[in-house]
Structures are given as C-alpha cells and as structure tokens.
Amino acid sequence: MVTEKAFFNQIFAKNKSDMKMFYTLFILGISTTLLVTAGIFTNQITLQIHPSSFVNSLAKYQIFALTVGILTTIAILILNPESKQFLRAGQLGTIAEKEKWLGINGKSSWTVNGLQLLLFISIATGIFMFFAVKHTNSISNFNWNFVPLVLLFSLTNSLAEELIFRFGIVGGLFNHCPKLTIMILSAVLFGLPHFFGNPGGVIGILMSGVLGYILCKATIETKGLSIAWTIHFVQDIIIFTALMMMNVKQNTF
C-alpha cells in the first residue's frame, strides 16, 4: 500500500512538473510571438511624443513590450508562486559556477564576473554597432539630446525582455528542468526574435543567444535579476544610441 502510494505520488509529481513546463513554454511562446509581431498592434496606437516617426515607433513598441512583460510576469507568478524569489536583486556575492568558455573560473563572485562580462560584452556590442553606424555615414549625427530617450528606451526594453526571457523562463522552470536546459531555452527563445532586431540576421541570433545564456546563468545562480538587467541595460544604451544616430536627424531635436 505504501509502495503504491509512493508510486502514484511520484507519477502525480512528474505530471504536475510536465504540465508546468508545458504552460510555461506556452506562455513564453505567446509572449515571444507578440514581440515579433508587435508592429500589427503598435500600428493601432496613436502616440506623438516627438517630431521623428522613428522615435514615435520606438516609444509605441516600448509601451507594448512592457505590457507583454508585465502580463508574462503575472502569468508566471500565478503558475508558479515560488518564482517570486527571482524578482529581486539577488545574491551578488555568490560564487559563479565554472564555465570555461565564458572565462568563469569558479572562484570569483558574480560581482566580479558580472563586471568582467559587462566590459567584454559591451566592447563586442560597441564594435558591432560602431561599424553599423559607420556604414550608414552617421558618425557625425550624434546629439546629446538623444540621451534622455536612449536611457528611457534602454530601461524599458531591458526590463520587458528580462521579465520575459529571464524571469519567465527561470521562474517557470527552475524546479522542473535541469539548469542547462533552462539556459539553452533562454538562449534560443531570446536569440531567435533578434533575427528581426538590431543587431539582426544570423549574427543577431548568435550574439543574442550567447547573451541570453549568460544572463540566464547569472539569474539562476544569484537568484535575482540585477546582474542580467544591468548588463542588458548597458547593451541597449549602446544599441539605441546607434539606432538614433542612424535614424534621427539632428534638426528634429
């Protein structure tokens, strides 16, 4: 009798875990699809905050993406209430688990590794975006008036995407999937939509996929979003600055 009860409890626990994994992936699939097809919805939003149509389109997308991020967060919290533990800064003094290909030796804290990764990732992003700006002959188009909008869009974009692709994935799956599986899922789900982003194409997928893996690893090991959000925020500052230089004329400010 005891053996049968234990067996059925095990089957029930496995089915419950499988269902949570299914619903998590379903939620994330919808969220990702909404972001990729955002233009269908943002075209319906009437918003005029700037003379530049490019800036207005960015603002509308940010409103939409943040809404999707918040709804995703609510859905994951309902599905897995324990996920709320990841909605905090996290334990930055935690030793980062060894990962040779990322240069993580397994001896330093996430504070140290986070700063190192921030530096190297930012250099890579900066080089890529510099050549994109140079290719469009927009180097001289920088304007300090870009800064407030760049900071605002970087903040909202990084927050929305971290809520979806880090909190959503980690919060929904951390007790139901191996750590490596969760990190790979984060890399894939974060990377694929960036085929249409900046950087875009195959290079955009690869760069974003690697970044998604790193940020997910930081989120799981520190049990918080601060390192992932900070690194993401800085990359968005670099990217949005370049996009503004390439798409907004100085005389519109």
Short mmCIF file of the C-alpha atoms (twelve columns), coordinates in Angstrom:
data_MODEL
# 
_entry.id   MODEL 
# 
loop_
_atom_site.group_PDB 
_atom_site.id 
_atom_site.type_symbol 
_atom_site.label_atom_id 
_atom_site.label_alt_id 
_atom_site.label_comp_id 
_atom_site.label_asym_id 
_atom_site.label_seq_id 
_atom_site.Cartn_x 
_atom_site.Cartn_y 
_atom_site.Cartn_z 
_atom_site.pdbx_PDB_model_num 
ATOM 1   C CA . MET A 1   0.000  0.000  0.000   1 
ATOM 2   C CA . VAL A 2   2.784  2.395  0.962   1 
ATOM 3   C CA . THR A 3   4.710  1.463  -2.185  1 
ATOM 4   C CA . GLU A 4   1.648  2.068  -4.385  1 
ATOM 5   C CA . LYS A 5   1.009  5.436  -2.717  1 
ATOM 6   C CA . ALA A 6   4.629  6.485  -3.247  1 
ATOM 7   C CA . PHE A 7   4.418  5.382  -6.881  1 
ATOM 8   C CA . PHE A 8   1.252  7.385  -7.549  1 
ATOM 9   C CA . ASN A 9   2.713  10.421 -5.749  1 
ATOM 10  C CA . GLN A 10  5.769  10.176 -7.972  1 
ATOM 11  C CA . ILE A 11  3.633  9.935  -11.127 1 
ATOM 12  C CA . PHE A 12  1.492  12.878 -9.955  1 
ATOM 13  C CA . ALA A 13  4.582  14.988 -9.222  1 
ATOM 14  C CA . LYS A 14  6.031  14.178 -12.654 1 
ATOM 15  C CA . ASN A 15  2.760  15.011 -14.416 1 
ATOM 16  C CA . LYS A 16  2.469  18.256 -12.454 1 
ATOM 17  C CA . SER A 17  6.048  19.173 -13.373 1 
ATOM 18  C CA . ASP A 18  5.423  18.350 -17.035 1 
ATOM 19  C CA . MET A 19  2.264  20.467 -17.064 1 
ATOM 20  C CA . LYS A 20  4.061  23.446 -15.517 1 
ATOM 21  C CA . MET A 21  6.795  23.113 -18.132 1 
ATOM 22  C CA . PHE A 22  4.183  22.961 -20.897 1 
ATOM 23  C CA . TYR A 23  2.269  26.006 -19.618 1 
ATOM 24  C CA . THR A 24  5.487  27.973 -19.100 1 
ATOM 25  C CA . LEU A 25  6.625  27.306 -22.673 1 
ATOM 26  C CA . PHE A 26  3.114  28.109 -23.909 1 
ATOM 27  C CA . ILE A 27  3.141  31.476 -22.106 1 
ATOM 28  C CA . LEU A 28  6.639  32.285 -23.355 1 
ATOM 29  C CA . GLY A 29  5.714  31.220 -26.876 1 
ATOM 30  C CA . ILE A 30  2.803  33.664 -26.883 1 
ATOM 31  C CA . SER A 31  4.956  36.445 -25.412 1 
ATOM 32  C CA . THR A 32  7.719  35.898 -27.965 1 
ATOM 33  C CA . THR A 33  5.221  35.820 -30.833 1 
ATOM 34  C CA . LEU A 34  3.666  39.055 -29.613 1 
ATOM 35  C CA . LEU A 35  7.050  40.784 -29.580 1 
ATOM 36  C CA . VAL A 36  7.948  39.546 -33.068 1 
ATOM 37  C CA . THR A 37  4.584  40.656 -34.470 1 
ATOM 38  C CA . ALA A 38  4.422  43.846 -32.396 1 
ATOM 39  C CA . GLY A 39  4.009  46.030 -35.474 1 
ATOM 40  C CA . ILE A 40  0.496  44.686 -36.009 1 
ATOM 41  C CA . PHE A 41  -0.521 46.065 -32.627 1 
ATOM 42  C CA . THR A 42  1.645  49.172 -32.319 1 
ATOM 43  C CA . ASN A 43  0.301  50.486 -35.619 1 
ATOM 44  C CA . GLN A 44  -3.025 50.810 -33.841 1 
ATOM 45  C CA . ILE A 45  -1.519 53.028 -31.116 1 
ATOM 46  C CA . THR A 46  -1.810 56.768 -31.657 1 
ATOM 47  C CA . LEU A 47  1.167  58.374 -29.977 1 
ATOM 48  C CA . GLN A 48  3.087  61.525 -30.878 1 
ATOM 49  C CA . ILE A 49  5.873  62.368 -28.440 1 
ATOM 50  C CA . HIS A 50  8.459  63.541 -30.970 1 
ATOM 51  C CA . PRO A 51  8.742  65.029 -34.488 1 
ATOM 52  C CA . SER A 52  10.601 61.878 -35.592 1 
ATOM 53  C CA . SER A 53  8.401  58.975 -36.692 1 
ATOM 54  C CA . PHE A 54  11.242 56.610 -35.753 1 
ATOM 55  C CA . VAL A 55  11.237 57.811 -32.135 1 
ATOM 56  C CA . ASN A 56  7.445  57.526 -32.002 1 
ATOM 57  C CA . SER A 57  7.591  53.960 -33.308 1 
ATOM 58  C CA . LEU A 58  10.193 53.078 -30.663 1 
ATOM 59  C CA . ALA A 59  8.018  54.596 -27.940 1 
ATOM 60  C CA . LYS A 60  4.971  52.628 -29.073 1 
ATOM 61  C CA . TYR A 61  6.954  49.399 -29.163 1 
ATOM 62  C CA . GLN A 62  8.284  50.030 -25.644 1 
ATOM 63  C CA . ILE A 63  4.774  50.504 -24.291 1 
ATOM 64  C CA . PHE A 64  3.673  47.281 -25.980 1 
ATOM 65  C CA . ALA A 65  6.743  45.258 -24.898 1 
ATOM 66  C CA . LEU A 66  6.494  46.421 -21.292 1 
ATOM 67  C CA . THR A 67  2.819  45.454 -21.225 1 
ATOM 68  C CA . VAL A 68  3.692  41.989 -22.546 1 
ATOM 69  C CA . GLY A 69  6.484  41.714 -19.954 1 
ATOM 70  C CA . ILE A 70  4.191  42.609 -17.068 1 
ATOM 71  C CA . LEU A 71  1.453  40.217 -18.233 1 
ATOM 72  C CA . THR A 72  4.039  37.442 -18.634 1 
ATOM 73  C CA . THR A 73  5.288  38.080 -15.104 1 
ATOM 74  C CA . ILE A 74  1.770  37.894 -13.675 1 
ATOM 75  C CA . ALA A 75  1.069  34.659 -15.560 1 
ATOM 76  C CA . ILE A 76  4.298  33.012 -14.338 1 
ATOM 77  C CA . LEU A 77  3.637  34.108 -10.739 1 
ATOM 78  C CA . ILE A 78  0.166  32.529 -10.894 1 
ATOM 79  C CA . LEU A 79  1.555  29.349 -12.458 1 
ATOM 80  C CA . ASN A 80  4.482  29.063 -10.049 1 
ATOM 81  C CA . PRO A 81  4.205  31.335 -6.953  1 
ATOM 82  C CA . GLU A 82  7.701  30.275 -5.824  1 
ATOM 83  C CA . SER A 83  9.098  32.189 -8.811  1 
ATOM 84  C CA . LYS A 84  8.731  35.463 -6.874  1 
ATOM 85  C CA . GLN A 85  12.121 34.732 -5.283  1 
ATOM 86  C CA . PHE A 86  13.742 35.794 -8.576  1 
ATOM 87  C CA . LEU A 87  12.074 39.224 -8.589  1 
ATOM 88  C CA . ARG A 88  14.864 40.807 -6.570  1 
ATOM 89  C CA . ALA A 89  18.458 41.954 -6.944  1 
ATOM 90  C CA . GLY A 90  19.865 38.565 -5.989  1 
ATOM 91  C CA . GLN A 91  22.896 37.381 -4.044  1 
ATOM 92  C CA . LEU A 92  25.743 39.116 -5.832  1 
ATOM 93  C CA . GLY A 93  28.388 37.602 -3.569  1 
ATOM 94  C CA . THR A 94  27.549 34.096 -4.822  1 
ATOM 95  C CA . ILE A 95  30.493 32.321 -6.459  1 
ATOM 96  C CA . ALA A 96  29.809 31.909 -10.180 1 
ATOM 97  C CA . GLU A 97  29.895 28.278 -11.235 1 
ATOM 98  C CA . LYS A 98  32.803 27.419 -13.514 1 
ATOM 99  C CA . GLU A 99  32.208 27.882 -17.245 1 
ATOM 100 C CA . LYS A 100 35.468 27.806 -19.167 1 
ATOM 101 C CA . TRP A 101 34.240 29.178 -22.484 1 
ATOM 102 C CA . LEU A 102 32.924 32.279 -20.692 1 
ATOM 103 C CA . GLY A 103 36.165 32.795 -18.789 1 
ATOM 104 C CA . ILE A 104 34.496 31.978 -15.458 1 
ATOM 105 C CA . ASN A 105 36.944 30.067 -13.248 1 
ATOM 106 C CA . GLY A 106 34.513 29.104 -10.495 1 
ATOM 107 C CA . LYS A 107 36.444 31.018 -7.836  1 
ATOM 108 C CA . SER A 108 35.124 34.577 -8.151  1 
ATOM 109 C CA . SER A 109 31.826 36.108 -7.084  1 
ATOM 110 C CA . TRP A 110 29.138 37.192 -9.506  1 
ATOM 111 C CA . THR A 111 30.006 40.791 -8.645  1 
ATOM 112 C CA . VAL A 112 33.458 40.285 -10.175 1 
ATOM 113 C CA . ASN A 113 32.299 38.079 -13.043 1 
ATOM 114 C CA . GLY A 114 29.359 40.375 -13.770 1 
ATOM 115 C CA . LEU A 115 31.655 43.386 -14.177 1 
ATOM 116 C CA . GLN A 116 34.052 41.433 -16.388 1 
ATOM 117 C CA . LEU A 117 31.259 40.126 -18.586 1 
ATOM 118 C CA . LEU A 118 29.720 43.598 -18.762 1 
ATOM 119 C CA . LEU A 119 33.017 45.017 -20.043 1 
ATOM 120 C CA . PHE A 120 33.691 42.364 -22.699 1 
ATOM 121 C CA . ILE A 121 30.082 42.117 -23.904 1 
ATOM 122 C CA . SER A 122 29.837 45.916 -24.136 1 
ATOM 123 C CA . ILE A 123 33.061 46.092 -26.162 1 
ATOM 124 C CA . ALA A 124 31.711 43.467 -28.596 1 
ATOM 125 C CA . THR A 125 28.351 45.252 -28.907 1 
ATOM 126 C CA . GLY A 126 30.078 48.620 -29.273 1 
ATOM 127 C CA . ILE A 127 32.357 47.410 -32.081 1 
ATOM 128 C CA . PHE A 128 29.455 45.869 -33.994 1 
ATOM 129 C CA . MET A 129 27.239 48.950 -33.680 1 
ATOM 130 C CA . PHE A 130 30.141 51.310 -34.495 1 
ATOM 131 C CA . PHE A 131 30.595 49.634 -37.873 1 
ATOM 132 C CA . ALA A 132 26.833 49.731 -38.460 1 
ATOM 133 C CA . VAL A 133 26.808 53.488 -37.801 1 
ATOM 134 C CA . LYS A 134 29.933 53.997 -39.917 1 
ATOM 135 C CA . HIS A 135 28.376 52.028 -42.776 1 
ATOM 136 C CA . THR A 136 25.442 54.475 -42.868 1 
ATOM 137 C CA . ASN A 137 27.738 57.523 -42.615 1 
ATOM 138 C CA . SER A 138 26.026 58.580 -39.394 1 
ATOM 139 C CA . ILE A 139 29.068 59.067 -37.147 1 
ATOM 140 C CA . SER A 140 28.599 62.839 -37.113 1 
ATOM 141 C CA . ASN A 141 24.907 62.548 -36.300 1 
ATOM 142 C CA . PHE A 142 25.349 62.080 -32.552 1 
ATOM 143 C CA . ASN A 143 23.340 64.515 -30.470 1 
ATOM 144 C CA . TRP A 144 23.401 64.835 -26.679 1 
ATOM 145 C CA . ASN A 145 19.659 65.388 -26.838 1 
ATOM 146 C CA . PHE A 146 19.393 61.693 -27.703 1 
ATOM 147 C CA . VAL A 147 20.491 60.739 -24.184 1 
ATOM 148 C CA . PRO A 148 17.187 61.034 -22.222 1 
ATOM 149 C CA . LEU A 149 15.281 58.991 -24.808 1 
ATOM 150 C CA . VAL A 150 18.098 56.445 -25.104 1 
ATOM 151 C CA . LEU A 151 18.134 55.933 -21.329 1 
ATOM 152 C CA . LEU A 152 14.344 55.662 -21.159 1 
ATOM 153 C CA . PHE A 153 14.056 53.171 -24.028 1 
ATOM 154 C CA . SER A 154 17.022 51.158 -22.740 1 
ATOM 155 C CA . LEU A 155 15.431 50.923 -19.307 1 
ATOM 156 C CA . THR A 156 12.004 49.833 -20.544 1 
ATOM 157 C CA . ASN A 157 13.312 47.473 -23.236 1 
ATOM 158 C CA . SER A 158 15.769 45.681 -20.948 1 
ATOM 159 C CA . LEU A 159 13.147 45.392 -18.201 1 
ATOM 160 C CA . ALA A 160 10.486 43.974 -20.541 1 
ATOM 161 C CA . GLU A 161 12.859 41.421 -22.056 1 
ATOM 162 C CA . GLU A 162 14.335 40.379 -18.714 1 
ATOM 163 C CA . LEU A 163 10.845 39.800 -17.321 1 
ATOM 164 C CA . ILE A 164 10.009 37.595 -20.302 1 
ATOM 165 C CA . PHE A 165 13.232 35.804 -21.195 1 
ATOM 166 C CA . ARG A 166 14.881 35.530 -17.797 1 
ATOM 167 C CA . PHE A 167 12.216 35.722 -15.094 1 
ATOM 168 C CA . GLY A 168 9.639  33.980 -17.282 1 
ATOM 169 C CA . ILE A 169 11.900 31.072 -18.186 1 
ATOM 170 C CA . VAL A 170 13.770 30.695 -14.879 1 
ATOM 171 C CA . GLY A 171 10.734 31.391 -12.689 1 
ATOM 172 C CA . GLY A 172 8.561  28.959 -14.577 1 
ATOM 173 C CA . LEU A 173 11.050 26.112 -14.944 1 
ATOM 174 C CA . PHE A 174 13.672 26.269 -12.163 1 
ATOM 175 C CA . ASN A 175 12.161 23.365 -10.178 1 
ATOM 176 C CA . HIS A 176 11.101 21.375 -13.211 1 
ATOM 177 C CA . CYS A 177 14.061 21.322 -15.638 1 
ATOM 178 C CA . PRO A 178 17.843 20.906 -15.384 1 
ATOM 179 C CA . LYS A 179 19.787 24.151 -15.185 1 
ATOM 180 C CA . LEU A 180 21.495 23.596 -18.548 1 
ATOM 181 C CA . THR A 181 18.131 23.021 -20.245 1 
ATOM 182 C CA . ILE A 182 16.793 26.293 -18.846 1 
ATOM 183 C CA . MET A 183 19.871 28.242 -20.007 1 
ATOM 184 C CA . ILE A 184 19.689 26.759 -23.508 1 
ATOM 185 C CA . LEU A 185 15.960 27.562 -23.711 1 
ATOM 186 C CA . SER A 186 16.710 31.133 -22.662 1 
ATOM 187 C CA . ALA A 187 19.412 31.380 -25.328 1 
ATOM 188 C CA . VAL A 188 17.137 30.036 -28.076 1 
ATOM 189 C CA . LEU A 189 13.994 31.979 -27.149 1 
ATOM 190 C CA . PHE A 190 15.969 35.197 -26.669 1 
ATOM 191 C CA . GLY A 191 18.092 34.714 -29.766 1 
ATOM 192 C CA . LEU A 192 15.521 33.824 -32.432 1 
ATOM 193 C CA . PRO A 193 13.388 37.027 -32.230 1 
ATOM 194 C CA . HIS A 194 16.559 39.078 -32.672 1 
ATOM 195 C CA . PHE A 195 16.748 37.903 -36.283 1 
ATOM 196 C CA . PHE A 196 14.487 40.916 -36.835 1 
ATOM 197 C CA . GLY A 197 16.272 43.148 -34.308 1 
ATOM 198 C CA . ASN A 198 19.474 45.141 -34.011 1 
ATOM 199 C CA . PRO A 199 21.916 43.507 -34.438 1 
ATOM 200 C CA . GLY A 200 19.828 41.329 -36.753 1 
ATOM 201 C CA . GLY A 201 20.097 38.306 -39.012 1 
ATOM 202 C CA . VAL A 202 22.148 35.235 -38.141 1 
ATOM 203 C CA . ILE A 203 24.757 37.371 -36.336 1 
ATOM 204 C CA . GLY A 204 21.979 38.924 -34.244 1 
ATOM 205 C CA . ILE A 205 20.666 35.474 -33.310 1 
ATOM 206 C CA . LEU A 206 24.121 34.234 -32.285 1 
ATOM 207 C CA . MET A 207 25.047 37.353 -30.297 1 
ATOM 208 C CA . SER A 208 21.683 37.492 -28.547 1 
ATOM 209 C CA . GLY A 209 21.662 33.738 -27.949 1 
ATOM 210 C CA . VAL A 210 25.030 33.824 -26.184 1 
ATOM 211 C CA . LEU A 211 23.917 36.861 -24.192 1 
ATOM 212 C CA . GLY A 212 20.680 35.100 -23.239 1 
ATOM 213 C CA . TYR A 213 22.654 32.095 -21.985 1 
ATOM 214 C CA . ILE A 214 24.951 34.277 -19.867 1 
ATOM 215 C CA . LEU A 215 22.130 36.355 -18.388 1 
ATOM 216 C CA . CYS A 216 20.114 33.241 -17.569 1 
ATOM 217 C CA . LYS A 217 23.122 31.678 -15.823 1 
ATOM 218 C CA . ALA A 218 23.516 34.847 -13.726 1 
ATOM 219 C CA . THR A 219 19.812 34.871 -12.854 1 
ATOM 220 C CA . ILE A 220 19.763 31.234 -11.739 1 
ATOM 221 C CA . GLU A 221 22.975 31.355 -9.713  1 
ATOM 222 C CA . THR A 222 22.324 34.685 -7.962  1 
ATOM 223 C CA . LYS A 223 18.559 34.057 -7.695  1 
ATOM 224 C CA . GLY A 224 17.883 37.577 -8.915  1 
ATOM 225 C CA . LEU A 225 17.734 39.841 -11.948 1 
ATOM 226 C CA . SER A 226 20.126 42.677 -11.124 1 
ATOM 227 C CA . ILE A 227 23.208 41.408 -12.991 1 
ATOM 228 C CA . ALA A 228 21.223 40.287 -16.028 1 
ATOM 229 C CA . TRP A 229 19.222 43.516 -16.129 1 
ATOM 230 C CA . THR A 230 22.316 45.722 -15.712 1 
ATOM 231 C CA . ILE A 231 24.269 44.006 -18.492 1 
ATOM 232 C CA . HIS A 232 21.220 44.096 -20.758 1 
ATOM 233 C CA . PHE A 233 20.533 47.749 -19.948 1 
ATOM 234 C CA . VAL A 234 24.070 48.811 -20.908 1 
ATOM 235 C CA . GLN A 235 23.895 46.890 -24.209 1 
ATOM 236 C CA . ASP A 236 20.607 48.623 -25.005 1 
ATOM 237 C CA . ILE A 237 22.190 52.029 -24.323 1 
ATOM 238 C CA . ILE A 238 24.844 51.245 -26.939 1 
ATOM 239 C CA . ILE A 239 22.312 49.867 -29.428 1 
ATOM 240 C CA . PHE A 240 19.701 52.616 -29.030 1 
ATOM 241 C CA . THR A 241 22.376 55.326 -29.302 1 
ATOM 242 C CA . ALA A 242 23.493 53.826 -32.609 1 
ATOM 243 C CA . LEU A 243 19.903 53.463 -33.829 1 
ATOM 244 C CA . MET A 244 19.148 57.095 -33.022 1 
ATOM 245 C CA . MET A 245 22.267 58.218 -34.870 1 
ATOM 246 C CA . MET A 246 21.284 56.177 -37.922 1 
ATOM 247 C CA . ASN A 247 17.608 57.081 -37.992 1 
ATOM 248 C CA . VAL A 248 17.028 60.502 -36.409 1 
ATOM 249 C CA . LYS A 249 18.207 63.718 -37.986 1 
ATOM 250 C CA . GLN A 250 19.679 66.332 -35.671 1 
ATOM 251 C CA . ASN A 251 17.328 69.030 -36.924 1 
ATOM 252 C CA . THR A 252 14.357 67.132 -35.464 1 
ATOM 253 C CA . PHE A 253 15.610 67.952 -31.941 1 
# 
